[in-house]
Amino acid sequence: MSGELTQSVIKKIIRQVGLECAAQGQALSETLVAFMVKAVVLDPRNDFNMDQILTENDMQDLIQLCVTRLLDTTNPSLSTIKMQVYFDMNYASRDDLLSEQERILEGKLAPVVRAITEAGPPKQEERENMYQKIVTYVLLRSGLGSPTDIEAVREVTAALQSILPQTEMITFISHNKECKEQLLKDLAMLVTGIRLHNKQCQKGGSGIDDLPAILNTAIPSATQTVDERLNSCQLLVHQYTSLLESMEKDPQRYSRLSTFKLKEALFNVRQYEAFLCILLSDIITNAREVESLDVQLKATMMVLKNTMQDKTSTGSKDVFPLFRDLSKIWTGFQDAKLLLSFLTNMTDDLQQFLEIQSQLFPEEMLASLLEGVTVKSDEERIKKTMGTRVNVSDFKNQEWLFPETTDNFDELLIQYHGFCAHAIGVKGLTLVGNPAIGILKHKEKCYVFSSKEAAYTFAQDPDKFIQLNVEKAKEYPELIQLLELHHQFEYLVPHAQARKANKGLMKAPPKRDSSTQTDTHILPPTIVRSYEWNEWELRRKAIKLANLRRKLTHSMQTDLSHIRRENFSQVYLPKDVSTQTKRDNSSNVPKPQIFLKGLRGGSSPTTHMVAVDLTRPLDET
């Protein structure tokens, strides 16, 4: 099917599926519908061939299958896909979140900034109004209080008066627009630093929360909450994994549990576990940042106190940099609070996608299913295999990596999110891999295994098992993101129109920027100083050389000067000199002037002609 036709058909199907789900009372995002459409097409059990044009019946079958799967609220697979879509569309790294927050703040401040920077030379009353706008800008920029808080406005006005008195407004107005904007930001930082110092001295601080104390209380609470939920979901992972392993060994248990969607439930909690680990890592990083900011705040306050102690007046060059540092540190606290709130909300929102676990497997039912089953945790599985490792001599054409022989062993990019590369396709299980057994490097990609036997089996034909894993992901589409198989399914739904421009349903594989540099001049410089590009300069030098060739060099030596020194003298031959003079002379001759009379005739029948010569003589000329 051609690319344009495929996209147009897919868009039509996505729209139709969305409408039918909405008619059934399920309002689903276009991103989720688009992913489900391609997941259904990708599943080999549905027999859709994308190399052929879909008939009308095929399209209707596809729509019905998608609607059925999207409305099946009892399927953990749907909850997992919804969780992945939600996380992808809402999660942002610290830098992305803070840059977005800065963009939003700039948008809110834009009208105030324009009113201040684009105004012409105002009158006295207008200058006072502009000064109040600057106060409002400083309050909004710092986030320390509201413009409706009279006490906060008074504090900001007093601090601003010490930096920019109203008498200097004329100087402020004389700057250009860009300079005014920079001055506004600088004023906001200085005023913020002054207010924080005053709060420390208990001389103000209206509307300023004690962010260090708030964060020192909220971060441990958030960490504890995530830890508890992470432990709960990991317990479910261990129980589901043990149940699935027991099904392979006990046929009666298999017939009893085959109707339960254990694998889908396992993938659901595994994905939830992966997302919680990301959020927990961000919270820990945020906590370290807060600790560092707390130390910087106390140190800066101490330096500022020592600088201003026992001094009636202090120069701006001494305290202004400290006020700016205070402002930057406090901005760091505000960013940490914003990030913590974002991560806490993400943690709470993810909980809804795990509710299906309690519906499918209530505690009593799960306890009865686990009777006679030994539940092993991931740590116990790794500990059990710590004493075994691959014997490299058993493999001639395979490369194995071990901690003691590989640099940056812990930083290697492991495929399948660190799960056993053999168990996924063969058993449909996400068993945690043990790098100590040995990491197989195949086609520049690294794979880990849960046991030595699994490693040996996989190494015999890696491409075969890699393809089995791909087929398993087609059967369970939630594995595409869980196992980070994005490169294997780049042809999945082209639904960029339903996503943000810089976001994907599945994040791209980690990449690293690299650069190379070459010297401008590798060889030593070979600049010929005597080179001339000017043709006339070359001619001048050639004439000069030709002139020197005609000169003679004479030398002579006497007995007294023998073996003492050499004397040279050079003379130029005499020049050939000639002169020429000339004399201008001229001559003039008279112009002949002869007139004839009687040519017209007269009364006489005979014509009488008379010639008159009026030419001047030569001596008169």
Disulfide bonds with the S-S distance in Angstrom:
none
